[in-house]
Amino acid sequence: KTYFLNQVFLKFSGLRQDNPFSNMFGATCLAIIQELEPEQIAQMSIEELIEFLQEKGKNRFENPEEIAKYLQKIARASYRLNKAMADPVNISLSVTLSVIKHMESEVKRLDKEIAKLMKGTPNTLISIKGVGPVFAAGLIAEIGDIKRFKNHHALAKYAGLVWNQNQSGEFEAEETKR
């Protein structure tokens, strides 16, 4: 993804530095990167740009006019690529984005397979808030045979989840060396 972001900088430096979208890989931002050049954005009417944003963003933007004006501002201030470099950068962006999308779909596929396998594996880890089947599978793989731990304290210590305790009479302190 870093390579992709570097290519975005070459094409539209302002968008890479001051992105008005919450996600560089969101549908609207990617549409701008793939379908428009900074020059086009700078020269489009505000109405055309708002329409483009509304279409690509499925009418989800609260204030599309503000975003459109900001996009025009950063498009005008962006570094301009030499014309001879524009096509290679666009091709590189397209290919890199295609690879990223493919890898993301493969990760989703693996996650689904792991979730299927975890349905047949008895565990209570997924009952913990925030622990899904993929994370639970990772924990089980890392822990290995649970019988190698004397008790739950030994497992917690292995995972780095407890501090050593020092006790003297009524006083008990946790040692938290840094």
C-alpha positions as CSV (number, residue, x, y, z in Angstrom):
1,K,0.0,0.0,0.0
2,T,2.9,2.3,0.6
3,Y,4.0,2.0,-3.0
4,F,0.4,2.9,-4.1
5,L,0.4,5.9,-1.8
6,N,3.7,7.1,-3.3
7,Q,2.2,6.8,-6.7
8,V,-0.8,8.8,-5.6
9,F,1.6,11.5,-4.5
10,L,3.1,11.7,-8.0
11,K,-0.3,11.9,-9.6
12,F,-2.1,14.2,-7.1
13,S,0.3,15.4,-4.4
14,G,-2.4,17.5,-2.6
15,L,-4.7,14.5,-2.3
16,R,-2.0,12.5,-0.7
17,Q,-1.0,15.2,1.7
18,D,-4.5,16.7,2.6
19,N,-7.0,14.1,1.8
20,P,-10.5,15.3,2.6
21,F,-11.8,11.7,2.7
22,S,-11.6,9.5,5.7
23,N,-10.2,6.6,3.7
24,M,-7.7,6.8,0.9
25,F,-9.0,3.4,-0.3
26,G,-12.6,4.4,-0.1
27,A,-14.7,4.2,-3.3
28,T,-15.0,8.0,-3.8
29,C,-11.3,8.7,-3.3
30,L,-10.3,5.8,-5.5
31,A,-12.7,7.0,-8.2
32,I,-11.0,10.4,-8.1
33,I,-7.6,8.9,-8.3
34,Q,-8.5,6.5,-11.2
35,E,-10.9,8.6,-13.2
36,L,-9.8,12.3,-12.9
37,E,-6.6,14.2,-13.2
38,P,-5.9,17.2,-10.9
39,E,-6.1,19.5,-13.9
40,Q,-9.6,18.2,-14.7
41,I,-10.7,18.8,-11.1
42,A,-9.3,22.3,-11.0
43,Q,-11.2,23.2,-14.2
44,M,-14.5,21.4,-13.5
45,S,-17.5,23.4,-12.5
46,I,-18.3,23.1,-8.8
47,E,-21.7,21.5,-9.9
48,E,-20.0,18.9,-12.0
49,L,-17.6,18.0,-9.2
50,I,-20.4,17.8,-6.7
51,E,-22.4,15.5,-9.0
52,F,-19.3,13.3,-9.4
53,L,-18.8,13.1,-5.6
54,Q,-22.5,12.4,-5.0
55,E,-22.5,9.6,-7.6
56,K,-19.3,7.9,-6.5
57,G,-20.1,8.5,-2.8
58,K,-23.7,7.3,-3.2
59,N,-25.1,10.5,-1.7
60,R,-23.4,9.9,1.6
61,F,-21.5,13.1,2.0
62,E,-22.9,15.6,4.4
63,N,-21.4,18.6,2.6
64,P,-20.3,17.7,-0.9
65,E,-19.9,21.3,-1.9
66,E,-17.3,21.9,0.8
67,I,-15.4,18.8,-0.3
68,A,-15.6,19.8,-4.0
69,K,-14.2,23.3,-3.2
70,Y,-11.5,21.7,-1.1
71,L,-10.6,19.2,-3.8
72,Q,-10.3,22.1,-6.3
73,K,-8.1,24.0,-4.0
74,I,-5.7,21.1,-3.4
75,A,-5.8,20.2,-7.2
76,R,-4.7,23.7,-8.1
77,A,-1.9,23.6,-5.5
78,S,-0.7,20.1,-6.4
79,Y,2.6,19.3,-8.0
80,R,2.2,18.8,-11.8
81,L,3.7,15.7,-13.4
82,N,5.5,16.0,-16.7
83,K,3.0,14.8,-19.4
84,A,5.4,12.0,-20.4
85,M,5.2,10.6,-16.8
86,A,1.4,10.9,-16.4
87,D,0.5,7.7,-18.4
88,P,3.2,5.5,-16.7
89,V,2.1,6.7,-13.2
90,N,-1.6,6.0,-14.1
91,I,-0.8,2.5,-15.3
92,S,1.3,1.8,-12.2
93,L,-1.5,3.1,-10.0
94,S,-4.0,0.9,-11.8
95,V,-1.9,-2.2,-11.6
96,T,-1.0,-1.6,-8.0
97,L,-4.6,-1.1,-7.0
98,S,-5.6,-4.3,-8.8
99,V,-3.0,-6.2,-6.8
100,I,-4.1,-4.7,-3.5
101,K,-7.8,-5.5,-4.3
102,H,-6.8,-9.1,-5.2
103,M,-4.8,-9.6,-2.0
104,E,-7.6,-8.1,0.1
105,S,-10.1,-10.6,-1.5
106,E,-7.7,-13.5,-0.8
107,V,-7.4,-12.4,2.9
108,K,-11.2,-12.4,3.1
109,R,-11.3,-15.8,1.6
110,L,-8.7,-17.1,4.1
111,D,-10.7,-15.5,7.0
112,K,-13.8,-17.4,5.9
113,E,-11.9,-20.7,5.7
114,I,-10.4,-20.1,9.2
115,A,-13.9,-19.2,10.5
116,K,-15.3,-22.5,9.1
117,L,-12.4,-24.5,10.7
118,M,-12.9,-22.8,14.0
119,K,-16.6,-23.8,14.1
120,G,-15.3,-27.4,14.5
121,T,-12.8,-26.5,17.2
122,P,-14.1,-26.3,20.7
123,N,-13.0,-23.1,22.4
124,T,-14.5,-20.3,24.5
125,L,-12.2,-17.6,23.1
126,I,-14.8,-16.2,20.7
127,S,-17.1,-15.5,23.7
128,I,-14.6,-12.7,24.6
129,K,-15.7,-9.3,23.2
130,G,-13.5,-8.4,20.2
131,V,-12.2,-11.9,19.7
132,G,-13.4,-13.4,16.4
133,P,-12.7,-16.7,14.9
134,V,-9.5,-15.5,13.1
135,F,-8.0,-13.9,16.2
136,A,-9.0,-17.0,18.3
137,A,-7.3,-19.2,15.7
138,G,-4.1,-17.1,16.0
139,L,-4.2,-17.4,19.8
140,I,-4.7,-21.1,19.7
141,A,-1.8,-21.5,17.2
142,E,0.5,-19.3,19.4
143,I,-0.4,-21.1,22.6
144,G,-0.2,-24.6,21.2
145,D,-0.9,-27.4,23.7
146,I,-2.5,-25.7,26.7
147,K,-1.5,-28.7,28.9
148,R,2.1,-27.4,28.8
149,F,1.1,-24.7,31.2
150,K,0.8,-25.5,34.9
151,N,-2.2,-23.2,35.4
152,H,-3.9,-20.1,34.0
153,H,-1.3,-17.8,35.8
154,A,1.5,-19.6,33.8
155,L,-0.4,-19.0,30.6
156,A,-1.0,-15.3,31.4
157,K,2.7,-14.9,32.3
158,Y,3.7,-16.5,29.0
159,A,1.4,-14.1,27.2
160,G,2.9,-11.1,29.1
161,L,-0.4,-10.3,30.8
162,V,0.7,-10.3,34.4
163,W,3.2,-8.5,36.6
164,N,5.4,-10.1,39.2
165,Q,4.0,-9.5,42.6
166,N,6.0,-8.7,45.7
167,Q,4.4,-9.3,49.1
168,S,5.5,-8.3,52.6
169,G,3.1,-8.9,55.4
170,E,-0.1,-6.9,54.7
171,F,1.6,-4.9,51.8
172,E,1.3,-6.2,48.3
173,A,3.0,-4.5,45.3
174,E,3.0,-5.1,41.6
175,E,6.4,-4.9,40.0
176,T,6.2,-3.1,36.7
177,K,9.7,-2.8,35.4
178,R,10.0,-0.7,32.3
